[in-house]
Amino acid sequence: MPIYKIIFEKAAQKFLDKQDRPKRIRLYRAIYRLPDGTDIKKLKGHDLYRLRVGDCRVLYRIDNGVKIITIENIDNRGDVYKAY
């Protein structure tokens, strides 16, 4: 299994910092399992993927050439797609 470096954008890190400890730990565990994981879909019309963690959605990009995953945004289910 290839090792990927994970980079958090400012909006994603800000959302994580606001969460309570159990929810933040659950999100970090799901993120650090990427690119393998459950309930992952590619967004139509974008080069983004969506990871579902409870009622939160994690939007991210994968660069397989340099093995980097960029976490673009994390937000609640109804709000995360508004910017895209």
PyMOL Python script that loads the backbone (N, CA, C, O; Angstrom):
from pymol import cmd

cmd.read_pdbstr("""\
ATOM      1  N   MET A   1       0.843  -1.180   0.000  1.00  0.00           N
ATOM      2  CA  MET A   1       0.000   0.000   0.000  1.00  0.00           C
ATOM      3  C   MET A   1       0.885   1.239   0.000  1.00  0.00           C
ATOM      4  O   MET A   1       1.715   1.402   0.894  1.00  0.00           O
ATOM      5  N   PRO A   2       0.721   2.116  -0.988  1.00  0.00           N
ATOM      6  CA  PRO A   2       1.548   3.328  -1.044  1.00  0.00           C
ATOM      7  C   PRO A   2       1.187   4.305   0.070  1.00  0.00           C
ATOM      8  O   PRO A   2       0.026   4.422   0.463  1.00  0.00           O
ATOM      9  N   ILE A   3       2.187   4.990   0.563  1.00  0.00           N
ATOM     10  CA  ILE A   3       1.992   5.973   1.625  1.00  0.00           C
ATOM     11  C   ILE A   3       1.767   7.343   0.988  1.00  0.00           C
ATOM     12  O   ILE A   3       2.559   7.783   0.154  1.00  0.00           O
ATOM     13  N   TYR A   4       0.700   8.006   1.376  1.00  0.00           N
ATOM     14  CA  TYR A   4       0.359   9.322   0.862  1.00  0.00           C
ATOM     15  C   TYR A   4       0.578  10.364   1.946  1.00  0.00           C
ATOM     16  O   TYR A   4       0.314  10.117   3.123  1.00  0.00           O
ATOM     17  N   LYS A   5       1.063  11.528   1.539  1.00  0.00           N
ATOM     18  CA  LYS A   5       1.163  12.664   2.448  1.00  0.00           C
ATOM     19  C   LYS A   5      -0.184  13.384   2.403  1.00  0.00           C
ATOM     20  O   LYS A   5      -0.750  13.581   1.328  1.00  0.00           O
ATOM     21  N   ILE A   6      -0.694  13.775   3.571  1.00  0.00           N
ATOM     22  CA  ILE A   6      -1.997  14.429   3.635  1.00  0.00           C
ATOM     23  C   ILE A   6      -1.799  15.886   4.014  1.00  0.00           C
ATOM     24  O   ILE A   6      -1.153  16.202   5.014  1.00  0.00           O
ATOM     25  N   ILE A   7      -2.370  16.777   3.193  1.00  0.00           N
ATOM     26  CA  ILE A   7      -2.282  18.214   3.413  1.00  0.00           C
ATOM     27  C   ILE A   7      -3.689  18.749   3.634  1.00  0.00           C
ATOM     28  O   ILE A   7      -4.609  18.428   2.881  1.00  0.00           O
ATOM     29  N   PHE A   8      -3.851  19.564   4.667  1.00  0.00           N
ATOM     30  CA  PHE A   8      -5.149  20.150   4.983  1.00  0.00           C
ATOM     31  C   PHE A   8      -5.182  21.607   4.531  1.00  0.00           C
ATOM     32  O   PHE A   8      -4.305  22.395   4.886  1.00  0.00           O
ATOM     33  N   GLU A   9      -6.197  21.959   3.748  1.00  0.00           N
ATOM     34  CA  GLU A   9      -6.416  23.359   3.400  1.00  0.00           C
ATOM     35  C   GLU A   9      -6.951  24.090   4.625  1.00  0.00           C
ATOM     36  O   GLU A   9      -7.400  23.467   5.588  1.00  0.00           O
ATOM     37  N   LYS A  10      -6.899  25.416   4.579  1.00  0.00           N
ATOM     38  CA  LYS A  10      -7.278  26.236   5.733  1.00  0.00           C
ATOM     39  C   LYS A  10      -8.721  25.986   6.180  1.00  0.00           C
ATOM     40  O   LYS A  10      -8.983  25.864   7.377  1.00  0.00           O
ATOM     41  N   ALA A  11      -9.655  25.908   5.232  1.00  0.00           N
ATOM     42  CA  ALA A  11     -11.073  25.710   5.576  1.00  0.00           C
ATOM     43  C   ALA A  11     -11.287  24.366   6.270  1.00  0.00           C
ATOM     44  O   ALA A  11     -12.063  24.276   7.221  1.00  0.00           O
ATOM     45  N   ALA A  12     -10.606  23.330   5.801  1.00  0.00           N
ATOM     46  CA  ALA A  12     -10.753  22.009   6.397  1.00  0.00           C
ATOM     47  C   ALA A  12     -10.187  21.985   7.813  1.00  0.00           C
ATOM     48  O   ALA A  12     -10.808  21.429   8.719  1.00  0.00           O
ATOM     49  N   GLN A  13      -9.026  22.576   8.007  1.00  0.00           N
ATOM     50  CA  GLN A  13      -8.408  22.598   9.328  1.00  0.00           C
ATOM     51  C   GLN A  13      -9.253  23.407  10.317  1.00  0.00           C
ATOM     52  O   GLN A  13      -9.375  23.046  11.487  1.00  0.00           O
ATOM     53  N   LYS A  14      -9.828  24.492   9.830  1.00  0.00           N
ATOM     54  CA  LYS A  14     -10.679  25.338  10.672  1.00  0.00           C
ATOM     55  C   LYS A  14     -11.903  24.559  11.153  1.00  0.00           C
ATOM     56  O   LYS A  14     -12.279  24.656  12.321  1.00  0.00           O
ATOM     57  N   PHE A  15     -12.529  23.784  10.255  1.00  0.00           N
ATOM     58  CA  PHE A  15     -13.685  22.981  10.644  1.00  0.00           C
ATOM     59  C   PHE A  15     -13.291  21.940  11.685  1.00  0.00           C
ATOM     60  O   PHE A  15     -14.005  21.747  12.668  1.00  0.00           O
ATOM     61  N   LEU A  16     -12.158  21.267  11.477  1.00  0.00           N
ATOM     62  CA  LEU A  16     -11.709  20.250  12.431  1.00  0.00           C
ATOM     63  C   LEU A  16     -11.438  20.845  13.806  1.00  0.00           C
ATOM     64  O   LEU A  16     -11.767  20.236  14.824  1.00  0.00           O
ATOM     65  N   ASP A  17     -10.841  22.029  13.841  1.00  0.00           N
ATOM     66  CA  ASP A  17     -10.508  22.668  15.118  1.00  0.00           C
ATOM     67  C   ASP A  17     -11.750  23.031  15.926  1.00  0.00           C
ATOM     68  O   ASP A  17     -11.685  23.109  17.153  1.00  0.00           O
ATOM     69  N   LYS A  18     -12.876  23.254  15.257  1.00  0.00           N
ATOM     70  CA  LYS A  18     -14.114  23.642  15.939  1.00  0.00           C
ATOM     71  C   LYS A  18     -14.882  22.452  16.509  1.00  0.00           C
ATOM     72  O   LYS A  18     -15.784  22.639  17.326  1.00  0.00           O
ATOM     73  N   GLN A  19     -14.542  21.242  16.096  1.00  0.00           N
ATOM     74  CA  GLN A  19     -15.308  20.059  16.502  1.00  0.00           C
ATOM     75  C   GLN A  19     -14.910  19.595  17.899  1.00  0.00           C
ATOM     76  O   GLN A  19     -13.802  19.864  18.364  1.00  0.00           O
ATOM     77  N   ASP A  20     -15.840  18.888  18.566  1.00  0.00           N
ATOM     78  CA  ASP A  20     -15.501  18.309  19.857  1.00  0.00           C
ATOM     79  C   ASP A  20     -14.560  17.120  19.647  1.00  0.00           C
ATOM     80  O   ASP A  20     -14.447  16.591  18.541  1.00  0.00           O
ATOM     81  N   ARG A  21     -13.906  16.719  20.700  1.00  0.00           N
ATOM     82  CA  ARG A  21     -12.833  15.727  20.599  1.00  0.00           C
ATOM     83  C   ARG A  21     -13.260  14.402  19.946  1.00  0.00           C
ATOM     84  O   ARG A  21     -12.555  13.938  19.049  1.00  0.00           O
ATOM     85  N   PRO A  22     -14.369  13.773  20.344  1.00  0.00           N
ATOM     86  CA  PRO A  22     -14.733  12.488  19.710  1.00  0.00           C
ATOM     87  C   PRO A  22     -14.992  12.606  18.205  1.00  0.00           C
ATOM     88  O   PRO A  22     -14.577  11.740  17.435  1.00  0.00           O
ATOM     89  N   LYS A  23     -15.667  13.664  17.790  1.00  0.00           N
ATOM     90  CA  LYS A  23     -15.952  13.847  16.365  1.00  0.00           C
ATOM     91  C   LYS A  23     -14.668  14.126  15.594  1.00  0.00           C
ATOM     92  O   LYS A  23     -14.497  13.624  14.483  1.00  0.00           O
ATOM     93  N   ARG A  24     -13.763  14.919  16.166  1.00  0.00           N
ATOM     94  CA  ARG A  24     -12.484  15.241  15.517  1.00  0.00           C
ATOM     95  C   ARG A  24     -11.648  13.974  15.350  1.00  0.00           C
ATOM     96  O   ARG A  24     -11.041  13.767  14.299  1.00  0.00           O
ATOM     97  N   ILE A  25     -11.613  13.129  16.377  1.00  0.00           N
ATOM     98  CA  ILE A  25     -10.852  11.872  16.292  1.00  0.00           C
ATOM     99  C   ILE A  25     -11.442  10.966  15.221  1.00  0.00           C
ATOM    100  O   ILE A  25     -10.702  10.340  14.463  1.00  0.00           O
ATOM    101  N   ARG A  26     -12.766  10.891  15.151  1.00  0.00           N
ATOM    102  CA  ARG A  26     -13.425  10.059  14.138  1.00  0.00           C
ATOM    103  C   ARG A  26     -13.083  10.538  12.725  1.00  0.00           C
ATOM    104  O   ARG A  26     -12.832   9.726  11.834  1.00  0.00           O
ATOM    105  N   LEU A  27     -13.074  11.864  12.523  1.00  0.00           N
ATOM    106  CA  LEU A  27     -12.733  12.421  11.218  1.00  0.00           C
ATOM    107  C   LEU A  27     -11.274  12.152  10.864  1.00  0.00           C
ATOM    108  O   LEU A  27     -10.975  11.744   9.742  1.00  0.00           O
ATOM    109  N   TYR A  28     -10.364  12.377  11.810  1.00  0.00           N
ATOM    110  CA  TYR A  28      -8.933  12.126  11.545  1.00  0.00           C
ATOM    111  C   TYR A  28      -8.676  10.664  11.205  1.00  0.00           C
ATOM    112  O   TYR A  28      -7.897  10.369  10.300  1.00  0.00           O
ATOM    113  N   ARG A  29      -9.318   9.750  11.917  1.00  0.00           N
ATOM    114  CA  ARG A  29      -9.126   8.319  11.627  1.00  0.00           C
ATOM    115  C   ARG A  29      -9.581   7.974  10.216  1.00  0.00           C
ATOM    116  O   ARG A  29      -8.907   7.225   9.509  1.00  0.00           O
ATOM    117  N   ALA A  30     -10.719   8.516   9.804  1.00  0.00           N
ATOM    118  CA  ALA A  30     -11.227   8.254   8.456  1.00  0.00           C
ATOM    119  C   ALA A  30     -10.303   8.863   7.402  1.00  0.00           C
ATOM    120  O   ALA A  30     -10.049   8.247   6.367  1.00  0.00           O
ATOM    121  N   ILE A  31      -9.799  10.072   7.664  1.00  0.00           N
ATOM    122  CA  ILE A  31      -8.929  10.763   6.703  1.00  0.00           C
ATOM    123  C   ILE A  31      -7.607  10.028   6.543  1.00  0.00           C
ATOM    124  O   ILE A  31      -7.121   9.879   5.421  1.00  0.00           O
ATOM    125  N   TYR A  32      -7.017   9.569   7.632  1.00  0.00           N
ATOM    126  CA  TYR A  32      -5.720   8.913   7.537  1.00  0.00           C
ATOM    127  C   TYR A  32      -5.800   7.491   7.002  1.00  0.00           C
ATOM    128  O   TYR A  32      -4.763   6.853   6.821  1.00  0.00           O
ATOM    129  N   ARG A  33      -7.005   6.968   6.740  1.00  0.00           N
ATOM    130  CA  ARG A  33      -7.164   5.693   6.036  1.00  0.00           C
ATOM    131  C   ARG A  33      -7.171   5.879   4.518  1.00  0.00           C
ATOM    132  O   ARG A  33      -7.097   4.899   3.776  1.00  0.00           O
ATOM    133  N   LEU A  34      -7.259   7.120   4.053  1.00  0.00           N
ATOM    134  CA  LEU A  34      -7.292   7.384   2.614  1.00  0.00           C
ATOM    135  C   LEU A  34      -5.988   6.949   1.967  1.00  0.00           C
ATOM    136  O   LEU A  34      -4.962   6.957   2.647  1.00  0.00           O
ATOM    137  N   PRO A  35      -5.966   6.576   0.714  1.00  0.00           N
ATOM    138  CA  PRO A  35      -7.049   6.574  -0.262  1.00  0.00           C
ATOM    139  C   PRO A  35      -7.964   5.367  -0.145  1.00  0.00           C
ATOM    140  O   PRO A  35      -8.983   5.300  -0.832  1.00  0.00           O
ATOM    141  N   ASP A  36      -7.620   4.409   0.716  1.00  0.00           N
ATOM    142  CA  ASP A  36      -8.524   3.280   0.959  1.00  0.00           C
ATOM    143  C   ASP A  36      -9.534   3.713   2.007  1.00  0.00           C
ATOM    144  O   ASP A  36      -9.207   4.491   2.904  1.00  0.00           O
ATOM    145  N   GLY A  37     -10.700   3.238   1.905  1.00  0.00           N
ATOM    146  CA  GLY A  37     -11.729   3.604   2.870  1.00  0.00           C
ATOM    147  C   GLY A  37     -13.084   3.178   2.340  1.00  0.00           C
ATOM    148  O   GLY A  37     -13.197   2.606   1.256  1.00  0.00           O
ATOM    149  N   THR A  38     -14.097   3.466   3.117  1.00  0.00           N
ATOM    150  CA  THR A  38     -15.446   3.097   2.713  1.00  0.00           C
ATOM    151  C   THR A  38     -16.246   4.353   2.407  1.00  0.00           C
ATOM    152  O   THR A  38     -15.953   5.434   2.917  1.00  0.00           O
ATOM    153  N   ASP A  39     -17.232   4.197   1.589  1.00  0.00           N
ATOM    154  CA  ASP A  39     -18.153   5.266   1.208  1.00  0.00           C
ATOM    155  C   ASP A  39     -17.441   6.456   0.584  1.00  0.00           C
ATOM    156  O   ASP A  39     -17.587   7.593   1.035  1.00  0.00           O
ATOM    157  N   ILE A  40     -16.669   6.178  -0.456  1.00  0.00           N
ATOM    158  CA  ILE A  40     -15.952   7.210  -1.209  1.00  0.00           C
ATOM    159  C   ILE A  40     -16.551   7.261  -2.608  1.00  0.00           C
ATOM    160  O   ILE A  40     -16.770   6.228  -3.240  1.00  0.00           O
ATOM    161  N   LYS A  41     -16.813   8.479  -3.083  1.00  0.00           N
ATOM    162  CA  LYS A  41     -17.329   8.657  -4.441  1.00  0.00           C
ATOM    163  C   LYS A  41     -16.602   9.799  -5.114  1.00  0.00           C
ATOM    164  O   LYS A  41     -16.159  10.739  -4.454  1.00  0.00           O
ATOM    165  N   LYS A  42     -16.479   9.719  -6.434  1.00  0.00           N
ATOM    166  CA  LYS A  42     -15.908  10.814  -7.209  1.00  0.00           C
ATOM    167  C   LYS A  42     -17.033  11.779  -7.553  1.00  0.00           C
ATOM    168  O   LYS A  42     -18.110  11.352  -7.968  1.00  0.00           O
ATOM    169  N   LEU A  43     -16.792  13.088  -7.384  1.00  0.00           N
ATOM    170  CA  LEU A  43     -17.810  14.083  -7.696  1.00  0.00           C
ATOM    171  C   LEU A  43     -17.857  14.305  -9.204  1.00  0.00           C
ATOM    172  O   LEU A  43     -16.818  14.435  -9.851  1.00  0.00           O
ATOM    173  N   LYS A  44     -19.042  14.348  -9.748  1.00  0.00           N
ATOM    174  CA  LYS A  44     -19.215  14.560 -11.185  1.00  0.00           C
ATOM    175  C   LYS A  44     -18.804  15.975 -11.556  1.00  0.00           C
ATOM    176  O   LYS A  44     -19.172  16.932 -10.876  1.00  0.00           O
ATOM    177  N   GLY A  45     -18.041  16.107 -12.636  1.00  0.00           N
ATOM    178  CA  GLY A  45     -17.643  17.409 -13.141  1.00  0.00           C
ATOM    179  C   GLY A  45     -16.472  18.036 -12.409  1.00  0.00           C
ATOM    180  O   GLY A  45     -16.092  19.164 -12.721  1.00  0.00           O
ATOM    181  N   HIS A  46     -15.887  17.336 -11.443  1.00  0.00           N
ATOM    182  CA  HIS A  46     -14.756  17.857 -10.666  1.00  0.00           C
ATOM    183  C   HIS A  46     -13.712  16.760 -10.528  1.00  0.00           C
ATOM    184  O   HIS A  46     -13.995  15.585 -10.759  1.00  0.00           O
ATOM    185  N   ASP A  47     -12.516  17.151 -10.152  1.00  0.00           N
ATOM    186  CA  ASP A  47     -11.503  16.141  -9.856  1.00  0.00           C
ATOM    187  C   ASP A  47     -11.411  15.917  -8.349  1.00  0.00           C
ATOM    188  O   ASP A  47     -10.332  15.666  -7.811  1.00  0.00           O
ATOM    189  N   LEU A  48     -12.550  16.011  -7.680  1.00  0.00           N
ATOM    190  CA  LEU A  48     -12.643  15.838  -6.229  1.00  0.00           C
ATOM    191  C   LEU A  48     -13.302  14.511  -5.893  1.00  0.00           C
ATOM    192  O   LEU A  48     -14.086  13.965  -6.670  1.00  0.00           O
ATOM    193  N   TYR A  49     -12.964  14.012  -4.718  1.00  0.00           N
ATOM    194  CA  TYR A  49     -13.609  12.827  -4.169  1.00  0.00           C
ATOM    195  C   TYR A  49     -14.313  13.227  -2.885  1.00  0.00           C
ATOM    196  O   TYR A  49     -13.939  14.203  -2.234  1.00  0.00           O
ATOM    197  N   ARG A  50     -15.343  12.456  -2.524  1.00  0.00           N
ATOM    198  CA  ARG A  50     -16.109  12.716  -1.320  1.00  0.00           C
ATOM    199  C   ARG A  50     -16.019  11.512  -0.400  1.00  0.00           C
ATOM    200  O   ARG A  50     -16.256  10.377  -0.813  1.00  0.00           O
ATOM    201  N   LEU A  51     -15.672  11.776   0.856  1.00  0.00           N
ATOM    202  CA  LEU A  51     -15.653  10.747   1.889  1.00  0.00           C
ATOM    203  C   LEU A  51     -16.753  11.075   2.887  1.00  0.00           C
ATOM    204  O   LEU A  51     -16.818  12.193   3.398  1.00  0.00           O
ATOM    205  N   ARG A  52     -17.613  10.109   3.166  1.00  0.00           N
ATOM    206  CA  ARG A  52     -18.693  10.323   4.128  1.00  0.00           C
ATOM    207  C   ARG A  52     -18.270   9.782   5.487  1.00  0.00           C
ATOM    208  O   ARG A  52     -17.867   8.626   5.614  1.00  0.00           O
ATOM    209  N   VAL A  53     -18.371  10.647   6.509  1.00  0.00           N
ATOM    210  CA  VAL A  53     -18.081  10.260   7.893  1.00  0.00           C
ATOM    211  C   VAL A  53     -19.258  10.747   8.731  1.00  0.00           C
ATOM    212  O   VAL A  53     -19.280  11.902   9.155  1.00  0.00           O
ATOM    213  N   GLY A  54     -20.221   9.888   8.971  1.00  0.00           N
ATOM    214  CA  GLY A  54     -21.424  10.290   9.697  1.00  0.00           C
ATOM    215  C   GLY A  54     -22.186  11.342   8.915  1.00  0.00           C
ATOM    216  O   GLY A  54     -22.525  11.128   7.752  1.00  0.00           O
ATOM    217  N   ASP A  55     -22.460  12.487   9.547  1.00  0.00           N
ATOM    218  CA  ASP A  55     -23.162  13.565   8.855  1.00  0.00           C
ATOM    219  C   ASP A  55     -22.201  14.589   8.268  1.00  0.00           C
ATOM    220  O   ASP A  55     -22.633  15.640   7.797  1.00  0.00           O
ATOM    221  N   CYS A  56     -20.909  14.300   8.290  1.00  0.00           N
ATOM    222  CA  CYS A  56     -19.893  15.196   7.705  1.00  0.00           C
ATOM    223  C   CYS A  56     -19.419  14.640   6.367  1.00  0.00           C
ATOM    224  O   CYS A  56     -19.459  13.435   6.120  1.00  0.00           O
ATOM    225  N   ARG A  57     -18.973  15.548   5.522  1.00  0.00           N
ATOM    226  CA  ARG A  57     -18.403  15.168   4.233  1.00  0.00           C
ATOM    227  C   ARG A  57     -17.011  15.761   4.117  1.00  0.00           C
ATOM    228  O   ARG A  57     -16.794  16.925   4.455  1.00  0.00           O
ATOM    229  N   VAL A  58     -16.066  14.957   3.637  1.00  0.00           N
ATOM    230  CA  VAL A  58     -14.688  15.386   3.431  1.00  0.00           C
ATOM    231  C   VAL A  58     -14.451  15.399   1.924  1.00  0.00           C
ATOM    232  O   VAL A  58     -14.563  14.362   1.270  1.00  0.00           O
ATOM    233  N   LEU A  59     -14.128  16.555   1.375  1.00  0.00           N
ATOM    234  CA  LEU A  59     -13.818  16.669  -0.045  1.00  0.00           C
ATOM    235  C   LEU A  59     -12.307  16.740  -0.199  1.00  0.00           C
ATOM    236  O   LEU A  59     -11.639  17.523   0.476  1.00  0.00           O
ATOM    237  N   TYR A  60     -11.773  15.910  -1.099  1.00  0.00           N
ATOM    238  CA  TYR A  60     -10.321  15.859  -1.240  1.00  0.00           C
ATOM    239  C   TYR A  60      -9.911  15.549  -2.668  1.00  0.00           C
ATOM    240  O   TYR A  60     -10.705  15.061  -3.472  1.00  0.00           O
ATOM    241  N   ARG A  61      -8.637  15.850  -2.968  1.00  0.00           N
ATOM    242  CA  ARG A  61      -8.017  15.547  -4.258  1.00  0.00           C
ATOM    243  C   ARG A  61      -6.883  14.562  -4.031  1.00  0.00           C
ATOM    244  O   ARG A  61      -6.250  14.566  -2.974  1.00  0.00           O
ATOM    245  N   ILE A  62      -6.628  13.726  -5.016  1.00  0.00           N
ATOM    246  CA  ILE A  62      -5.518  12.788  -4.948  1.00  0.00           C
ATOM    247  C   ILE A  62      -4.556  13.096  -6.093  1.00  0.00           C
ATOM    248  O   ILE A  62      -4.973  13.199  -7.247  1.00  0.00           O
ATOM    249  N   ASP A  63      -3.280  13.242  -5.775  1.00  0.00           N
ATOM    250  CA  ASP A  63      -2.237  13.376  -6.783  1.00  0.00           C
ATOM    251  C   ASP A  63      -1.370  12.125  -6.689  1.00  0.00           C
ATOM    252  O   ASP A  63      -0.461  12.056  -5.861  1.00  0.00           O
ATOM    253  N   ASN A  64      -1.649  11.139  -7.535  1.00  0.00           N
ATOM    254  CA  ASN A  64      -0.952   9.858  -7.473  1.00  0.00           C
ATOM    255  C   ASN A  64       0.506   9.962  -7.909  1.00  0.00           C
ATOM    256  O   ASN A  64       1.325   9.129  -7.521  1.00  0.00           O
ATOM    257  N   GLY A  65       0.839  10.971  -8.709  1.00  0.00           N
ATOM    258  CA  GLY A  65       2.213  11.125  -9.167  1.00  0.00           C
ATOM    259  C   GLY A  65       3.187  11.401  -8.040  1.00  0.00           C
ATOM    260  O   GLY A  65       4.274  10.825  -7.998  1.00  0.00           O
ATOM    261  N   VAL A  66       2.800  12.282  -7.124  1.00  0.00           N
ATOM    262  CA  VAL A  66       3.678  12.640  -6.005  1.00  0.00           C
ATOM    263  C   VAL A  66       3.145  12.124  -4.672  1.00  0.00           C
ATOM    264  O   VAL A  66       3.686  12.459  -3.619  1.00  0.00           O
ATOM    265  N   LYS A  67       2.083  11.306  -4.708  1.00  0.00           N
ATOM    266  CA  LYS A  67       1.511  10.676  -3.522  1.00  0.00           C
ATOM    267  C   LYS A  67       1.067  11.701  -2.472  1.00  0.00           C
ATOM    268  O   LYS A  67       1.477  11.631  -1.313  1.00  0.00           O
ATOM    269  N   ILE A  68       0.226  12.653  -2.890  1.00  0.00           N
ATOM    270  CA  ILE A  68      -0.294  13.669  -1.984  1.00  0.00           C
ATOM    271  C   ILE A  68      -1.817  13.657  -2.044  1.00  0.00           C
ATOM    272  O   ILE A  68      -2.406  13.614  -3.124  1.00  0.00           O
ATOM    273  N   ILE A  69      -2.446  13.695  -0.873  1.00  0.00           N
ATOM    274  CA  ILE A  69      -3.887  13.874  -0.767  1.00  0.00           C
ATOM    275  C   ILE A  69      -4.109  15.238  -0.136  1.00  0.00           C
ATOM    276  O   ILE A  69      -3.611  15.514   0.955  1.00  0.00           O
ATOM    277  N   THR A  70      -4.857  16.089  -0.823  1.00  0.00           N
ATOM    278  CA  THR A  70      -5.161  17.425  -0.313  1.00  0.00           C
ATOM    279  C   THR A  70      -6.604  17.452   0.145  1.00  0.00           C
ATOM    280  O   THR A  70      -7.521  17.260  -0.653  1.00  0.00           O
ATOM    281  N   ILE A  71      -6.805  17.690   1.436  1.00  0.00           N
ATOM    282  CA  ILE A  71      -8.151  17.795   1.998  1.00  0.00           C
ATOM    283  C   ILE A  71      -8.625  19.214   1.733  1.00  0.00           C
ATOM    284  O   ILE A  71      -8.164  20.159   2.372  1.00  0.00           O
ATOM    285  N   GLU A  72      -9.552  19.362   0.784  1.00  0.00           N
ATOM    286  CA  GLU A  72     -10.018  20.679   0.357  1.00  0.00           C
ATOM    287  C   GLU A  72     -10.985  21.305   1.344  1.00  0.00           C
ATOM    288  O   GLU A  72     -10.853  22.477   1.699  1.00  0.00           O
ATOM    289  N   ASN A  73     -11.972  20.510   1.792  1.00  0.00           N
ATOM    290  CA  ASN A  73     -13.007  21.068   2.653  1.00  0.00           C
ATOM    291  C   ASN A  73     -13.653  19.946   3.454  1.00  0.00           C
ATOM    292  O   ASN A  73     -13.765  18.812   2.990  1.00  0.00           O
ATOM    293  N   ILE A  74     -14.074  20.287   4.664  1.00  0.00           N
ATOM    294  CA  ILE A  74     -14.860  19.389   5.510  1.00  0.00           C
ATOM    295  C   ILE A  74     -16.005  20.220   6.048  1.00  0.00           C
ATOM    296  O   ILE A  74     -15.796  21.331   6.535  1.00  0.00           O
ATOM    297  N   ASP A  75     -17.208  19.690   5.963  1.00  0.00           N
ATOM    298  CA  ASP A  75     -18.354  20.426   6.479  1.00  0.00           C
ATOM    299  C   ASP A  75     -19.521  19.462   6.659  1.00  0.00           C
ATOM    300  O   ASP A  75     -19.417  18.274   6.354  1.00  0.00           O
ATOM    301  N   ASN A  76     -20.612  19.986   7.150  1.00  0.00           N
ATOM    302  CA  ASN A  76     -21.814  19.176   7.310  1.00  0.00           C
ATOM    303  C   ASN A  76     -22.399  18.831   5.944  1.00  0.00           C
ATOM    304  O   ASN A  76     -22.101  19.483   4.944  1.00  0.00           O
ATOM    305  N   ARG A  77     -23.213  17.823   5.921  1.00  0.00           N
ATOM    306  CA  ARG A  77     -23.728  17.231   4.681  1.00  0.00           C
ATOM    307  C   ARG A  77     -24.344  18.245   3.734  1.00  0.00           C
ATOM    308  O   ARG A  77     -24.056  18.199   2.538  1.00  0.00           O
ATOM    309  N   GLY A  78     -25.163  19.144   4.206  1.00  0.00           N
ATOM    310  CA  GLY A  78     -25.870  20.063   3.323  1.00  0.00           C
ATOM    311  C   GLY A  78     -25.045  21.259   2.892  1.00  0.00           C
ATOM    312  O   GLY A  78     -25.371  21.893   1.889  1.00  0.00           O
ATOM    313  N   ASP A  79     -23.982  21.588   3.619  1.00  0.00           N
ATOM    314  CA  ASP A  79     -23.240  22.820   3.368  1.00  0.00           C
ATOM    315  C   ASP A  79     -21.968  22.642   2.557  1.00  0.00           C
ATOM    316  O   ASP A  79     -21.482  23.606   1.965  1.00  0.00           O
ATOM    317  N   VAL A  80     -21.418  21.441   2.512  1.00  0.00           N
ATOM    318  CA  VAL A  80     -20.098  21.260   1.937  1.00  0.00           C
ATOM    319  C   VAL A  80     -20.066  21.450   0.416  1.00  0.00           C
ATOM    320  O   VAL A  80     -19.030  21.826  -0.134  1.00  0.00           O
ATOM    321  N   TYR A  81     -21.155  21.203  -0.250  1.00  0.00           N
ATOM    322  CA  TYR A  81     -21.172  21.249  -1.725  1.00  0.00           C
ATOM    323  C   TYR A  81     -21.456  22.644  -2.276  1.00  0.00           C
ATOM    324  O   TYR A  81     -21.335  22.848  -3.484  1.00  0.00           O
ATOM    325  N   LYS A  82     -21.826  23.604  -1.444  1.00  0.00           N
ATOM    326  CA  LYS A  82     -22.222  24.931  -1.911  1.00  0.00           C
ATOM    327  C   LYS A  82     -21.120  25.678  -2.643  1.00  0.00           C
ATOM    328  O   LYS A  82     -21.406  26.474  -3.537  1.00  0.00           O
ATOM    329  N   ALA A  83     -19.881  25.439  -2.284  1.00  0.00           N
ATOM    330  CA  ALA A  83     -18.754  26.155  -2.907  1.00  0.00           C
ATOM    331  C   ALA A  83     -18.330  25.501  -4.235  1.00  0.00           C
ATOM    332  O   ALA A  83     -17.492  26.050  -4.951  1.00  0.00           O
ATOM    333  N   TYR A  84     -18.902  24.335  -4.565  1.00  0.00           N
ATOM    334  CA  TYR A  84     -18.430  23.600  -5.754  1.00  0.00           C
ATOM    335  C   TYR A  84     -19.493  23.472  -6.784  1.00  0.00           C
ATOM    336  O   TYR A  84     -19.261  22.884  -7.840  1.00  0.00           O
TER     337      TYR A  84
END
""", "prot")
cmd.dss("prot")
cmd.show_as("cartoon", "prot")
cmd.util.cbc("prot")
cmd.orient("prot")
